[in-house]
Amino acid sequence: MDKFDYKSAEEFILQRPPAKGEHSLEKIRRLLNLFDNPQDKIKAIHVAGTNGKGSTSKMLAKAFSSQNKVGIFTSPYISRINEAIAINGWQISDKDFADLVSRIKNPVENLDKEGVYLTYFEVLTAIMYIYFYEQNVDIAIVETGLGGLLDSTNIIRKPIASVITTISMDHTNILGNSIEEIAYQKAGIIKEGVPVFIYPQTKEAMDVLLDKARETNSKVYTFNKDEIEIERADEKANIFNFRTYKDVHLRLLGIHQIYNASLALMILDYFKDEFSLDEDTIKKALAKAENIGRLTEISKEPRVIVDGSHNKESIDALKEALKTFTYKRLIIGFSVLKDKDYTYIIDSLNDLADELVVTSIDNPRAFSLEELKDIVGQKRKDFIAIKDNIKAYEYSKSLYQKGDLIVWCGSLYLIADLINYENQTKSQELLK
């Protein structure tokens, strides 16, 4: 067996080819068969949806881990690939990651020779399931990468629960051009006889999910937003009541996080006896839960908030959240990918911004800066476009005056670059 160090292991994973041909679970099934299907030997909660997957998953993991050994699988990562796989808040170590890639390399390359090419995400998913099984987790919170039905995480045959967060239009080139088609893909994680917990949806999406639940004899748990009493929702905190849970505090900002938390509370309440949780423990955990890159403050002075909003629904959530913030001027920086609803995103941000900064992203799906300038230029003349996103970010900070708010959004790839830059800058300052 070839023995990788961390760097070569990371390179092996990241250099895997993109998806070829039809999406199918057959490739990851063949790989995990060679490891005796660890995914079917763990208790997993499987989470799909357009928005809110990461935040809901982080809240669940935080609460369950107060009394249990809890694995969590999320994507995309911000700084390092290890972030995708964690147990009780600790990312998989470089050594464990390298060892698992070393073990999986030959099986993956043997499948390559047969014309069965596993993608980066399929290999990472396999590593996650092997790791969580071998680490003997009590429960795993597994977030889909894209869709649900044909997502590689869906190789698991019988999770202990399926969770569907909010569904809206996104990744239409892969998942479908209507809410019904997208909901059908998300509903693919609903399994025979497994309870399904559903965020309140549009009628079109809910009808598809309920049809699938009936077909699979899955009991449905959902809630109405009018069951929630919001006590406070502003730039400092969220405080709300939901059913028997009173005075619930969240560190996560934005009214949408209150709805995500209500979904999480419904799941935690269902499993509280099985996993030794009580109401007080659950509430304390939710008050500490974080999801970096979602309305995250990365600088206090100048005040900078980053948000990974990159589709219509998440931009709407950002707009609602900003209504609860206090500021003199709003300085917005952004970039966007071609396969997003970029017209809506640009119109929305243009309406909000007192100052607008546009930049580019190093991604094959991204607009060139000139293309983005042309599109934004049809909406307004007073904006600045800077190709280098770090220079663009620093420029936005140069516009800041006391009492202003700087918000960067539009792409998770961009947000990751800015978070990493701020972290590196702070580390260098500490070394001085």
N, C-alpha and C positions, 0 to 999 in steps of 0.2 A: 504494500500500500504506500503510495506517495504521501509524504508527510508535508503538509502545508504549514507555513507560518501565517500570521493573521493577514498580512498584506497580500500574499499570493492567493490566499483563500478568498479574500474580498474580490480580487481581480478575476478569479475563476467564475465567481457568481455573476458579477456585473457584466462580464463579456458573453454571457449566454445570449443566444439569438432571440430576436423578438418573435412573437407568435407567428407561426406559419400555417396557412390553410385554415381549416375549420377549427373553431374552439371546441375542445373536448376534454373530458376528465380521464380519458383512456391513458394519456401519457403519465400523469401523476399516479394513476392506479397501478400501472406497471412498475413504476419506481418504488412505491411504498409496499407493494407485494413482496419485494426483495427484502424489506425490513420488517416483515410480518405485521404490517398494517397497524402501526402504533396509534394512529388516529382513532381507531375503534376501541382502544383500551383506556381512554381517558374520558372524564366527564367534561363536556364542552358546552358553552353557550355560544351559539353562532349568530353573528350580527351583520345584517345587510341594510342598505338604504343609500339614498343619494347624499344627504347631509346628516350630520349628527352622530355618525357611527363612532368616530374617535372619541368624542366627548362622553357619549353614553358608555362606551367600553371602559374608558378611564374611570368613570364613576363606579361602575360595577366592580372593576378590579380593586379599586381602593377600599371599597366596603368589604368585599369577600376576604381580602388579604388581612383584615384586622384579626381574623381568627383562623385563617387557612393559608395553605401554600397555593398561590394563584399565578398561573401563567397568563400573559396577555400578548396577542399578536396584532400589531397595527401597522398601517402604512398610509402615506409615505413617511420615510424618516427625515429628520431635519439635518443632523450632523453626521451620524455614523450609522451604518447598516445594523449594528447591534441593537439600536433603539427599537427595531421591529419586533424583537423577541425579548421578553423580560419576565422575571418571576419576583413577585412582591416588591416591585419597584426597582429591582436590580437587573440591568441589561445583561444579556448573555456575555460571558467573559470572552476576551480575544482568544484565549486558549481553547475554550469549549467550542467556539465558533470554528476555529481553524481545524480542530480535531474532527468535528462533524463534516466539514467540507472535505477533509481528507478521506473520510469513510465513504462519502457519497460520490466522490469523483469518478471512480472506475465504473460503478453501475450507470452513472449518467453518460459517460463516454461510450460504454457498450451499447446503450440505447441509441446514442448518436449514430453508431455504425449501422444500426438497423433502420435508420431514417426516422427515428422517434426523437425529435429535438425538444427538450424541455427548456422553457424560458427561465429567465432570472427569477420571476415570481413563483413559478412552479417548484424550482429547486429550493428557494427560501421557505416555501410552505412545507415541503417535505422535511427540511431541517427542523423547522419549528415543531412539527408533530413528533418527530423522533426525540427531540430535546425535552419536550414537556412530559412525554411518557417516561423517559429514562430518569428524569428528575422527580418523578412520582408526584406531580402536582395534584392537589385535591380537586381543582377545577381550572379550566382554561377558558379565557374569553377570546374568541377568535373572530376577528373582523375580516370581512371579505375584501378583496382588492378591487374588483370591478364586477358589478352585477350580482350574481348569486348562483343561478342555475348551472353555469359552466365555469364559475370561478374555481380555481384549484383548491381553495379551502373547503369546497363543498364535497370533497371526497369522503368526508366523515359521514357515516351511515345513520347514526342515531345520536344527535346531541341531546342534552337534557332540556334544552329550550332553543327555540328560534326567535330572533328579535328582528323586527323590521322598523327602522327609523324612518324619518320623513322621505317621501319619494317625490322627485321632480325631474324635469328634463335635464339630462346631462349624458355625455358619452353616447349621443344619439347615433353616431356612426357605427357603434358596436351593439348597443342595447335596444335600439328601435326608435322610431320617430313619433311615438305617442306615449302618453302616460300609461295607457293600458299595456303596451308592449314592454315598457321599462318595468312596470309592476310585475308582469309575468316573469321577467328574469329574476327580480328580487325574490318573488314567491318561490323560486326554485330551491330555497334553503329549507322550506317547510317540509318536515318529514312525517311519515306515518306515525300517528299517535303521540307526537311530540307537541307540548304546548307552545303556542306562538303568541308573543307579546308585540302588539302593534301600536305605533304612534298614530294619533288621529290623522287620517288621510283625506284627500279629495274623494268624492264618491266614486270616480272612475278608477282610482287606484285601489280603494278599499274593496270594491266589488270583486276585483281580480284576486286579491289576497284572501277574501272570505271564500271564494269559489275553491281555491287551492286548499284551504283549511278543511272545508267540507269533504273534498275529495280524499284527503289524507287522514280524516277522522282526528284532526288536531283541534284541541280546545283553544278558543281565542280569548285573549285578555287585552282589553284596550281601555281608554278613558276619554272623557270629554274635557275640553279645555276649561269649561265652566265649573269643573270640580276643583280647580286651582284658585286659591285666594292669594293674590300677590300683595305682600305687605310693603315690599321695597324692591325697586329695580332701577339701579342707577350705576354710575361709573365706579362706585366703591364696592357694592355687593348686591346680591339677590337674596331676598328673604320671602318665603311663601309657605302656605299650608296646602297639603294635599291629602285628602281623605283623613286617616287617623294621624298622619305625620304633621305636627304643628311646629311652626317657627323653624323651618328648614333653611339653613344658611348655605350659600354657594360662594366659592371664590371665583368660579367661572362667571364671566360677565355676559350681558345680553339676555333679553327676555326669552329668546329661543332656548337658552340653557335651562330655564325653569321647566320648559316642556320636556326637554331631554331628561332632566332630573326626575320628573314625574314618571316617565317611562322606566327609568332605572329603579325608582322606588317601588313600582309595581312588581318588578322582577325580584328585587331583593326581599320584599315582603313575602312573596310566594315561596322563596327558598330559605327564609331566615331560620326555620327549625332544622332543616337538613344541614345547614352550614354554620350553626351555632351563633347566629346573629340576633341582636335585639334592636329595638327602635333607637335607643341612644347611641349605640355603636354605629348604626347606619348613618344617622344624622351627623355624627362627628366626622365620619369618613367623607361624606359628600362635601362638608365644609372645607376639606383639605384637597379635594380632587382638582387636578390641573390638566390642561391640554395645551401644550406650548404651540403657539402659532394661531390660536383662536382668541382674538381680542386680548393679546398679550402685550403688556407694557415692557418695552426693551430699553427705554431710556426715560429718566425722570425729568431732566432739564438739559436740553429741550425734551418736552414730553412726546414720546413716540409710541404709538400703538401699531402692532402688525396684526393682520387678520387674513387667514388663508381663503377668504371668500373668492370664488372663481366661477360661480354660476348664478343664475337669476335668483334662486331662493336664498343662497347665502349672502348675496349682495343686499337683498331685501332685509335679511336679518341684521346685517351690518348697519343699514340705514335706520332701522328701528332702534338698535342699540345706541347709535350716536345721538338720537333724540334725548337720551337720558344723560349725556355728557355735557359738562359746562366748559365753554371755551370762547375766546374772542374771535379768532379766525381758524378756519379748517384748511390745513395744507394737506393735499392728497397726492400720493405718489402711487403709480401702478404700472403694470404691464399685463398683457393677456395673451392667451394662446388662440390660434385661429379656429380651433374646434369648439370654442366656447361661444356663448351668446354675447359676443363682444359688443354688438351695437347697444344692447340693453345695459351692459356693464358700463360702457363709456358714457352713455346718456345719463345714467344714475349718478356716476361719480362727478360728471361735469356739473350737474345740478347742485351737488353738495359743496363743491370745492370753491373756496375763496382763492386759493392758489393751486395750480395743477402741474405736476411733474410726471413726465412720461419716460420710460426707459425700455430696454430690451432684455430678453432672456436668452441664454444659451441653450436652446431647445429646438429640435427640428420642426416642432409644431408651432413655433412662435412666429409672430410677425417680425419683419425687419423694422428697424426704427423708422425708416422712411415710410413704410406702409402705415405704421401706427400714427406717424405725424400727419399723413394725409387724411386718415379717418377722423382723428381728433380735431384736425384743422377745419373740418366741415362744421364742427359744433361751436368752437371758440377760437379766438386768435391769441388770447393772453395765456399761453402755457409755455413751458420749457421742455425740450426733449434732449436727453443726454444718454448716449449709447451705453456707457459703462454704468452698471446699476449701483455700484458703490459710490461713484462720483455723483450720480443722480441723488442718491440717498443723502450724501453730505451736503449737496446743494439745497435739498429740502430743509435740512437743519439750519442752513445759513439764512433761510427766510423767516425763521422762528423769532417771535417776540413774546415776551412773558405773557402767559395766559392763552397762547395759541395751542392748538393740538395738531400733531402730524400723524396721519394715518397712511400706512402702506398696505396695499391689498392687490387682488386680481390674479395672483398665481402663487401656489404653494412653493414652486421652485424659486421664485423671487423672494418670498418670505424666508425660506431656508437660508438663502445667501445673506440676507440682512441680519438674521439672528446670529449666524456664524460670525459675521463681521463684527457685530457688537460684542459677542463673547470673546473674540480674539483681542479686540481693542481693550476690553476691561482686564483681560489676563496680562496684557503687556503693561498696562498702567500699574498693576499690582507688583510687577517685577522691577519697576523703576526704583 
